[in-house]
Amino acid sequence: MDSIELQSSHVEYRPLTLQDKSTYFPTILTLVHAESQQPQSLLKCWSPSFYEQFWTSDGSILGALIGETLVGFALLGFSALIPAIWVSYLDDLGIRREQCGACRSIIIAASYRRNAIGSALFQFHMGYAQAQGLKHLFGTAHPDNTGSLRLFQNGGFSLVGQIDAHESMGPRILLHKSL
Ligand SMILES: CC(C)(COP(=O)(O)OP(=O)(O)OC[C@H]1O[C@@H](n2cnc3c(N)ncnc32)[C@H](O)[C@@H]1OP(=O)(O)O)[C@@H](O)C(=O)NCCC(=O)NCCS
């Protein structure tokens, strides 16, 4: 696939609202489907109902737009959408679940990658989470997903541990950031 070089000023980062759903939910599902067809993909792709949850008050969808075109998205899960894997960790640290958010997925359209859009969207995602009053963010990545790990590392996340398998996703690096 051809890649596209961009000026970062052309890209707008913003939360997608319910008014955006009819326009952009199909694009999100298309991006997920395209990623699921990549043999080398290290992203767990879910059924549409998973992504639907983030249009409710349980989550947020942050979009990267060029004009009217959605070229990437990141999912922020609030308390109800924090994976079970984190529960004992939160208990151990005495962190209240309602203070926490989870970075559940980020996808940039393949032809727009390596233009720093993922980095800028991830920064926007963290700032948005903080503005919502969250104090902690959690995320996981496949150990071989260098792009994903760079986003977390550059975003100031710390390594918490590694597990062999999680929700049929294979091995996962566990990451945490205090906001
Ligand atoms: C991961 C992803 C979101 C990165 O988006 P992007 O717009 O290409 O990211 P950027 O251009 O901002 O690059 C971010 C960092 O990752 C590095 N990177 C990105 N893709 C990489 C790759 N395939 N291999 C190695 N490093 C990579 C960049 O060099 C950059 O690091 P640096 O700033 O320290 O130099 C994108 O590759 C993607 O959508 N992948 C498929 C879905 C996925 O795996 N999502 C993450 C798991 S939730």
The ligand as a MOL file (V3000), in Angstrom:
LIG
                    3D

  0  0  0     0  0            999 V3000
M  V30 BEGIN CTAB
M  V30 COUNTS 48 50 0 0 0
M  V30 BEGIN ATOM
M  V30 1 C 0.8510 1.5480 16.2640 0
M  V30 2 C 0.3140 2.6490 15.3370 0
M  V30 3 C -0.9640 3.2070 15.9550 0
M  V30 4 C 1.3650 3.7580 15.2470 0
M  V30 5 O 0.8120 4.8020 14.4580 0
M  V30 6 P 1.7660 5.7880 13.6020 0
M  V30 7 O 0.9580 6.9500 13.2000 0
M  V30 8 O 2.4640 5.0090 12.5530 0
M  V30 9 O 2.8060 6.1960 14.7410 0
M  V30 10 P 3.9440 7.3090 14.7090 0
M  V30 11 O 4.3090 7.6600 13.3040 0
M  V30 12 O 3.5240 8.4110 15.5950 0
M  V30 13 O 5.1520 6.5170 15.3710 0
M  V30 14 C 5.1590 6.3070 16.7800 0
M  V30 15 C 6.4860 5.6780 17.1970 0
M  V30 16 O 6.4460 4.2800 16.8830 0
M  V30 17 C 7.4790 3.9590 15.9620 0
M  V30 18 N 6.8740 3.0310 15.0310 0
M  V30 19 C 5.6750 3.1730 14.4250 0
M  V30 20 N 5.4370 2.0920 13.6670 0
M  V30 21 C 6.4940 1.2660 13.7990 0
M  V30 22 C 6.8230 -0.0130 13.2600 0
M  V30 23 N 6.0180 -0.6510 12.4120 0
M  V30 24 N 8.0110 -0.5530 13.6150 0
M  V30 25 C 8.8470 0.0860 14.4520 0
M  V30 26 N 8.5760 1.2990 15.0090 0
M  V30 27 C 7.4230 1.8740 14.6830 0
M  V30 28 C 7.8900 5.2840 15.3290 0
M  V30 29 O 9.2310 5.2460 14.8820 0
M  V30 30 C 7.6950 6.2360 16.4780 0
M  V30 31 O 8.7400 6.1090 17.3970 0
M  V30 32 P 9.6570 7.3670 17.8310 0
M  V30 33 O 8.7130 8.5360 17.9820 0
M  V30 34 O 10.2650 6.9420 19.1200 0
M  V30 35 O 10.6140 7.5450 16.7110 0
M  V30 36 C 0.0510 2.0930 13.9100 0
M  V30 37 O 1.2120 1.4490 13.4460 0
M  V30 38 C -1.1080 1.1290 13.8210 0
M  V30 39 O -2.2660 1.5450 13.6500 0
M  V30 40 N -0.8210 -0.1810 13.9320 0
M  V30 41 C -1.8410 -1.2200 13.7960 0
M  V30 42 C -2.7190 -1.3000 15.0170 0
M  V30 43 C -1.9250 -1.4960 16.2930 0
M  V30 44 O -1.1020 -2.4000 16.4000 0
M  V30 45 N -2.2060 -0.6290 17.2650 0
M  V30 46 C -1.5070 -0.6080 18.5430 0
M  V30 47 C -2.0000 -1.5980 19.4830 0
M  V30 48 S -3.3780 -1.0700 20.4310 0
M  V30 END ATOM
M  V30 BEGIN BOND
M  V30 1 1 1 2
M  V30 2 1 2 3
M  V30 3 1 2 4
M  V30 4 1 2 36
M  V30 5 1 4 5
M  V30 6 1 5 6
M  V30 7 2 6 7
M  V30 8 1 6 8
M  V30 9 1 6 9
M  V30 10 1 9 10
M  V30 11 2 10 11
M  V30 12 1 10 12
M  V30 13 1 10 13
M  V30 14 1 13 14
M  V30 15 1 14 15
M  V30 16 1 15 16
M  V30 17 1 15 30
M  V30 18 1 16 17
M  V30 19 1 17 18
M  V30 20 1 17 28
M  V30 21 1 18 19
M  V30 22 1 18 27
M  V30 23 2 19 20
M  V30 24 1 20 21
M  V30 25 1 21 22
M  V30 26 2 21 27
M  V30 27 1 22 23
M  V30 28 2 22 24
M  V30 29 1 24 25
M  V30 30 2 25 26
M  V30 31 1 26 27
M  V30 32 1 28 29
M  V30 33 1 28 30
M  V30 34 1 30 31
M  V30 35 1 31 32
M  V30 36 2 32 33
M  V30 37 1 32 34
M  V30 38 1 32 35
M  V30 39 1 36 37
M  V30 40 1 36 38
M  V30 41 2 38 39
M  V30 42 1 38 40
M  V30 43 1 40 41
M  V30 44 1 41 42
M  V30 45 1 42 43
M  V30 46 2 43 44
M  V30 47 1 43 45
M  V30 48 1 45 46
M  V30 49 1 46 47
M  V30 50 1 47 48
M  V30 END BOND
M  V30 END CTAB
M  END
